[in-house]
């Protein structure tokens, strides 16, 4: 079993070790500082005797395997190894930041639970089982950043499964094998969590923590993205500038901006509903043209509400006719629907739109596409009617 240096010294990034085995690109050492990943934190990268280590992972025997493409290493050799320190330290900051963020969020919502964690150089987030308001997140950030200013100690201890102190620890015992030691990371006296990852020694090393995004994670809950260190400072500056620009554009006081945005959104929703109703009224008033044995409903409608345009086209098709609907906004949304197999919409629409620089596709009875230039609405509609007429002749 590989001696895991990172468990006792997360700051050790250079070391010597003996090569135990080599199987193609996979190399096992007798000891390593390469963290193989776990607890949501990705693995370390680095070099072994100058050869690039692209991945580290634990195999079924408890050994840590280093993926070293194209290496010329041999068992028994003594080699100098180096972990990518800047990357490792960023991950250490991120992992400790995740502990601090979650315990801060949980103070705002006692029933909050973690679903998933991701700590990588590219992205740091925690998926929780329910949504939180921005007010709750703001309070959590304030608590976390006070803990950073207080420079609390971050310590790791080993606890027994029957230790009564475990009742104060965030832990899922069912996920820890009976024969595996329980490693508990403590942040001062504000958080205790079972974790085998690598962490910084003091919260002051995080410098700053900021939540910069929250998005739906589908059935899993909500993903709360965060940054620490210099990345957090940069994100805070960028978000502050963006907020000031929005406030300036709206023309209100900073403290009034959430209400102003809510009012704008309400007005936009109302206008959208009114426009949708107008589109339906215009569609209902459309007078069909008789082409061959079919009635063709050709109309240019305002807006690009896809559901309103689709409803109009489907209502015409349901009457056994052909619908040629062009919606006008910043671009053109074009729908061709047919209640008669003689008009193959999937074939006709792309042919009509191609000369206008547009594209389309769909089914024989219903196809849709678009054209970039809204000024071409009349020409596109005329071309659609001509194509339908030709198909019926």
For each residue, the residues with C-beta under 8 A, 3 or more apart:
1: 61 62 63
2: 20 28 29 30 31 32 62 63 64
3: 30 31 32
4: 7 8 31 32 64
5: 8 9 12 15 31 32 33
6: 9 10 12 32 33 34 35 44 198
7: 4 183 196
8: 4 5
9: 5 6 12 33
10: 6 88 92 198 199 200
11: 201
12: 5 6 9 15 33 83
13: 33 46 82 83 84 85 88
14: 33 80 81 82 83
15: 5 12 31 32 33 80 81
16: 78 79 80 81
17: 29 30 31 32 78 79 81
18: 29 30 31 76 77 78 79
19: 22 27 28 29 73 74 75 76 77 78 79
20: 2 28 29 30 63 75
21: 27 28 75
22: 19 26 27 28 71 73 74 75
23: 26 27
24:
25: 67 68 69 70 71
26: 22 23 65 66 67 68
27: 19 21 22 23 48 65 66 67 68 71 73
28: 2 19 20 21 22 63 64 65 66
29: 2 17 18 19 20 32 48 64 66 79 81
30: 2 3 17 18 20
31: 2 3 4 5 15 17 18
32: 2 3 4 5 6 15 17 29 56 64 66 81
33: 5 6 9 12 13 14 15 44 81 83
34: 6 43 44 46 53 56 64 66 81 83
35: 6 38 41 43 44 56 88 91 197 198
36: 43 44 56 57 58 64 65
37: 41 42 43 56 57
38: 35 41 196 197
39: 95 117 195 196 197
40: 95 98 116 117 118 119 197
41: 35 37 38 91 94 95 117 119 120 197 198
42: 37 91 119 120 121
43: 34 35 36 37 55 56 57
44: 6 33 34 35 36 53 56 83 84 87 88 91
45: 52 53 54 55 56 83 84 87
46: 13 34 53 81 82 83 84
47: 50 51 52 53 81 82
48: 27 29 51 53 66 68 71 73 79 80 81
49: 73 77 79 80 81
50: 47
51: 47 48 68 70 71 72 73
52: 45 47 68 69
53: 34 44 45 46 47 48 56 66 67 68 81
54: 45 67 68 69
55: 43 45 66 67
56: 32 34 35 36 37 43 44 45 53 64 65 66 67
57: 36 37 43 64 65 67
58: 36 62 63 64 65
59: 62 63 64 65
60:
61: 1
62: 1 2 58 59
63: 1 2 20 28 58 59
64: 2 4 28 29 32 34 36 56 57 58 59
65: 26 27 28 36 56 57 58 59
66: 26 27 28 29 32 34 48 53 55 56
67: 25 26 27 53 54 55 56 57
68: 25 26 27 48 51 52 53 54 71 73
69: 25 52 54
70: 25 51
71: 22 25 27 48 51 68
72: 51
73: 19 22 27 48 49 51 68 77 79
74: 19 22 77
75: 19 20 21 22
76: 18 19
77: 18 19 49 73 74
78: 16 17 18 19
79: 16 17 18 19 29 48 49 73
80: 14 15 16 48 49
81: 14 15 16 17 29 32 33 34 46 47 48 49 53
82: 13 14 46 47 85
83: 12 13 14 33 34 44 45 46 88
84: 13 44 45 46 87 88
85: 13 82 88 89
86: 89 90
87: 44 45 84 90 91 121
88: 10 13 35 44 83 84 85 91 92 198
89: 85 86 92 93 200
90: 86 87 93 94 121 229
91: 35 41 42 44 87 88 94 95 119 120 121 198
92: 10 88 89 95 96 198 199 200
93: 89 90 96 97 200 205 206 228 229
94: 41 90 91 97 98 119 120 124 228
95: 39 40 41 91 92 98 99 119 195 197 198 199
96: 92 93 99 100 154 185 187 199 200 203 205 206 228
97: 93 94 100 101 124 144 206 209 226 228
98: 40 94 95 101 102 117 119 124 126 226
99: 95 96 102 103 185 187 191 193 195 199
100: 96 97 103 104 144 147 148 187 191 203 206 209
101: 97 98 104 105 126 140 144 209 211 224 226
102: 98 99 105 106 112 114 126 128 191
103: 99 100 106 107 170 187 190 191 193
104: 100 101 107 108 140 141 143 144 147
105: 101 102 108 109 112 128 132 136 137 140 224
106: 102 103 109 110 112
107: 103 104 110 139 140 143
108: 104 105 112 132 136 137 139 140
109: 105 106 112 130 132 136
110: 106 107
111: 130
112: 102 105 106 108 109 128 129 130 132
113: 128 129
114: 102 117 126 127 128 129
115: 127 128 129 217 220 221
116: 40 126 127 217 220
117: 39 40 41 98 114 125 126 127
118: 40 123 124 125 126
119: 40 41 42 91 94 95 98 124 197
120: 41 42 91 94 123 124
121: 42 87 90 91
122:
123: 118 120 225
124: 94 97 98 118 119 120 225 226 227 228
125: 117 118 223 224 225 226
126: 98 101 102 114 116 117 118 223 224 226
127: 114 115 116 117 217 220 221 222 223 224
128: 102 105 112 113 114 115 132 221 222 224
129: 112 113 114 115 220 221
130: 109 111 112 221 222
131: 214 221 222
132: 105 108 109 112 128 136 137 140 214 222 224
133: 136 137
134: 137 138
135: 138 139
136: 105 108 109 132 133 139 140
137: 105 108 132 133 134 140 141 211 214 224
138: 134 135 141 142
139: 107 108 135 136 142 143
140: 101 104 105 107 108 132 136 137 143 144 211
141: 104 137 138 144 145 209 210 211
142: 138 139 145 146
143: 104 107 139 140 146 147
144: 97 100 101 104 140 141 147 148 209
145: 141 142 148 149 208 209
146: 142 143 149 150
147: 100 104 143 144 150 152 187 188 190 203
148: 100 144 145 151 203 204 206 207 208 209
149: 145 146 204
150: 146 147 188 203
151: 148 202 203 204
152: 147 187 188 190 202 203
153: 186 187 188 201 202
154: 96 185 186 187 199 200 201 202 203
155: 185 186
156: 183 184 185 186 199
157: 183 184 186
158: 181 182 183 184
159: 163 165 166 169 182 184
160: 163 182
161: 166 173 178 182
162:
163: 159 160 166
164: 167
165: 159 168 169
166: 159 161 163 169 171 173 182 184
167: 164
168: 165 192
169: 159 165 166 184 192 193 194
170: 103 191 192 193 194
171: 166 176 182 184 193 194
172: 175 176 194
173: 161 166 176
174:
175: 172
176: 171 172 173 180 182 194
177: 180
178: 161
179:
180: 176 177
181: 158
182: 158 159 160 161 166 171 176 194
183: 7 156 157 158 194 195 196
184: 156 157 158 159 166 169 171 192 193 194 195
185: 96 99 154 155 156 192 193 194 195 197 199
186: 153 154 155 156 157 189 191 192
187: 96 99 100 103 147 152 153 154 190 191 203
188: 147 150 152 153 191 203
189: 186
190: 103 147 152 187
191: 99 100 102 103 170 186 187 188
192: 168 169 170 184 185 186
193: 99 103 169 170 171 184 185
194: 169 170 171 172 176 182 183 184 185
195: 39 95 99 183 184 185 199
196: 7 38 39 183
197: 35 38 39 40 41 95 119 185
198: 6 10 35 41 88 91 92 95
199: 10 92 95 96 99 154 156 185 195
200: 10 89 92 93 96 154 203 205 206
201: 11 153 154 205
202: 151 152 153 154 205
203: 96 100 147 148 150 151 152 154 187 188 200 206
204: 148 149 151 207
205: 93 96 200 201 202
206: 93 96 97 100 148 200 203 209 228 229 232
207: 148 204 228 229 230 232 233
208: 145 148 228 229 232 233 236
209: 97 100 101 141 144 145 148 206 226 227 228 232
210: 141 226 227 232 235 236 239
211: 101 137 140 141 214 224 225 226
212: 225 226 227 235 239
213: 224 225
214: 131 132 137 211 222 223 224 225
215: 222 223 225
216: 222 223
217: 115 116 127 220 221 222 223
218:
219:
220: 115 116 127 129 217 223
221: 115 127 128 129 130 131 217
222: 127 128 130 131 132 214 215 216 217
223: 125 126 127 214 215 216 217 220
224: 101 105 125 126 127 128 132 137 211 213 214
225: 123 124 125 211 212 213 214 215
226: 97 98 101 124 125 126 209 210 211 212 232
227: 124 209 210 212 231 232 234 235
228: 93 94 96 97 124 206 207 208 209 231 232
229: 90 93 206 207 208 232 233
230: 207 233 234
231: 227 228 234 235
232: 206 207 208 209 210 226 227 228 229 235 236
233: 207 208 229 230 236 237
234: 227 230 231 237 238
235: 210 212 227 231 232 238 239
236: 208 210 232 233 239 240
237: 233 234 240 241
238: 234 235 241 242
239: 210 212 235 236 242 243
240: 236 237 243 244
241: 237 238 244 245
242: 238 239 245 246
243: 239 240 246 247 254 257
244: 240 241 247 248 254
245: 241 242 248 249
246: 242 243 249 250 257 261
247: 243 244 250 252 253 254 257
248: 244 245 251
249: 245 246
250: 246 247 257 260 261 264
251: 248
252: 247 256 257 260
253: 247 256 257
254: 243 244 247 257
255:
256: 252 253 259 260
257: 243 246 247 250 252 253 254 260 261
258: 261 262
259: 256 262 263
260: 250 252 256 257 263 264
261: 246 250 257 258 264 265
262: 258 259 265 266
263: 259 260 266 267
264: 250 260 261 267 268
265: 261 262 268 269
266: 262 263 269 270
267: 263 264 270 271
268: 264 265 271 272
269: 265 266 272 273
270: 266 267 273 274
271: 267 268 274 275
272: 268 269 275 276 305
273: 269 270 276 277
274: 270 271 277 278
275: 271 272 278 279 302 303 305 308
276: 272 273 279 280 303 305 307 308
277: 273 274 280 281
278: 274 275 281 282 302
279: 275 276 282 283 301 302 303 305 308 309 312 327
280: 276 277 283 284 308 311 312
281: 277 278 284 285
282: 278 279 285 286 299 301 302
283: 279 280 286 299 301 308 311 312 315 316 325
284: 280 281 315
285: 281 282
286: 282 283 297 298 299 312 316
287:
288: 295 296 297 316 321
289: 295 296 298 385
290: 294 295 296
291: 294 295 296 322 385 388 389 392
292: 389 392 393
293: 392
294: 290 291 320 321 322 339 340 342 343 388 392
295: 288 289 290 291 319 320 321 322
296: 288 289 290 291 321 322 323 324 385 388 389
297: 286 288 316 321 322 323 324 325
298: 286 289 324 381 384 385
299: 282 283 286 312 324 325 326 381
300: 326 327 328 377 378 381
301: 279 282 283 308 309 312 325 326 327 328
302: 275 278 279 282 327 328 329
303: 275 276 279 308 327 328 329
304: 309 327 328 329 330 331 333
305: 272 275 276 279 308 309 327
306: 309 310 327 333
307: 276 310 311
308: 275 276 279 280 283 301 303 305 311 312
309: 279 301 304 305 306 312 313 325 327 333 335
310: 306 307 313 314 335 368
311: 280 283 307 308 314 315
312: 279 280 283 286 299 301 308 309 315 316 323 325
313: 309 310 316 317 323 325 335 336 337 366
314: 310 311 317 318 323 337 366
315: 283 284 311 312 318 319 323
316: 283 286 288 297 312 313 319 321 322 323 325 337 339
317: 313 314 320 321 322 323 337 338 339 365 366
318: 314 315 339
319: 295 315 316 339
320: 294 295 317 339 340
321: 288 294 295 296 297 316 317 339 340
322: 291 294 295 296 297 316 317 336 337 338 339 340 343 388
323: 296 297 312 313 314 315 316 317 335 336 337 338
324: 296 297 298 299 335 336 381 384 385 388
325: 283 297 299 301 309 312 313 316 334 335 336 337
326: 299 300 301 332 333 334 335 377 380 381 384
327: 279 300 301 302 303 304 305 306 309 332 333 334 335
328: 300 301 302 303 304 332 374 377
329: 302 303 304 333 374
330: 304 374
331: 304 370 371 372 373 374
332: 326 327 328 358 370 371 372 373 374 376 377 380
333: 304 306 309 326 327 329 368 370
334: 325 326 327 349 353 358 360 368 369 370 371 380 384
335: 309 310 313 323 324 325 326 327 366 367 368
336: 313 322 323 324 325 343 345 348 349 352 360 366 367 368 384 388
337: 313 314 316 317 322 323 325 345 365 366 367
338: 317 322 323 341 342 343 344 345 364 365 366
339: 294 316 317 318 319 320 321 322 365
340: 294 320 321 322 343
341: 338 344 364 365
342: 294 338 391 392
343: 294 322 336 338 340 348 388 391 392
344: 338 341 347 348 364 391
345: 336 337 338 348 349 362 363 364 365 366 367
346: 349 350 361 362 363 364 367
347: 344 350 351 364
348: 336 343 344 345 351 352 367 384 387 388 391
349: 334 336 345 346 352 353 360 361 362 367 368 369 384
350: 346 347 353 354 359 360 361 367 369
351: 347 348 354 387
352: 336 348 349 355 356 360 380 383 384 387
353: 334 349 350 356 357 358 359 360 369 370 371 380
354: 350 351 357 358 359
355: 352 383
356: 352 353 371 373 376 379 380 383
357: 353 354 371 372 373
358: 332 334 353 354 369 370 371 372 380
359: 350 353 354 369 370
360: 334 336 349 350 352 353 367 368 369 370
361: 346 349 350 367 368 369
362: 345 346 349 366 367 368
363: 345 346 366 367
364: 338 341 344 345 346 347
365: 317 337 338 339 341 345
366: 313 314 317 335 336 337 338 345 362 363
367: 335 336 337 345 346 348 349 350 360 361 362 363
368: 310 333 334 335 336 349 360 361 362
369: 334 349 350 353 358 359 360 361
370: 331 332 333 334 353 358 359 360
371: 331 332 334 353 356 357 358 376 380
372: 331 332 357 358
373: 331 332 356 357 376
374: 328 329 330 331 332 377
375:
376: 332 356 371 373 379 380
377: 300 326 328 332 374 380 381
378: 300 381 382
379: 356 376 382 383
380: 326 332 334 352 353 356 358 371 376 377 383 384
381: 298 299 300 324 326 377 378 384 385
382: 378 379 385 386
383: 352 355 356 379 380 386 387
384: 298 324 326 334 336 348 349 352 380 381 387 388
385: 289 291 296 298 324 381 382 388 389
386: 382 383 389 390
387: 348 351 352 383 384 390 391
388: 291 294 296 322 324 336 343 348 384 385 391 392
389: 291 292 296 385 386 392 393
390: 386 387 393
391: 342 343 344 348 387 388
392: 291 292 293 294 342 343 388 389
393: 292 389 390
